[in-house]
Amino acid sequence: MKKVLPDAIRQLRQCFPDKDIRLWFQDEARIGQQGTISRVWAETGSCPRAVRQTNYQWTYLFGAVCPVTGRCHGWRMPYANTWIMNLYLKDFAKHLPKNVHALLVMDGAGWHGSKELQIPDNVSILLLPPYSPELNPVELIWRQLRQRTLSNRLYPTIDHLEAAVSEAWMWISNQQEELSDLCLFPWIKKALIN
């Protein structure tokens, strides 16, 4: 990926010389009522307790981040499939400035490589190598959401869970500087310079 990305950016600059090529990374997270248990402050020597639910309802968060600017785009949906991905891509493309062409890097989920996937004209797709979540900075956003806003909580209904996930996304999407610091890996910065 570290060698493929600079080539992909160069090719897009040749194909779209009048456009500003922006690098975005995209992923989906399944967030459920079971939640995440994370560290809590406690008195030394004590054994703090945390809530752990055993319900099995889920919601999906589709998210993309531009590591250079820290801008992000997200949707909360009840499931993930090609149809939802097409809707997401259409909305993502609609929110790009007119002079921008996005290189959207994502993993190889089945709906990302589907023949029915409709890629907008101002978006190009680059798939990550299989089994390489460490190359996708959006994974760090999911970790931040789970550890800082969604962990150690009880969600009585799916509506409570969906409201919490929406609130968490609104919180993180307003942290552009922090997102840029978190997501702009050195190899991404180097790929953009070349």
Buried (B, 14 or more C-beta within 10 A) or exposed (E): BEEBBBEBBEEBEEEBEEBEBBBBBBBBBEBBBBBBEEEEEEEEEEEEEEEEBEBEBBBBBBBBBBBBBBBBBBBBBEEBBBBBBBBBBEEBBEEBEEEBBBBBBBBEBEBBEBEEBEEBEBBBBBBBEEEEEEBBBBBBBBBBBBBEBBBBBEBEEBEEBBBBBBEBBEEBBEBBEEBBEBBBBEBBEEBBEE
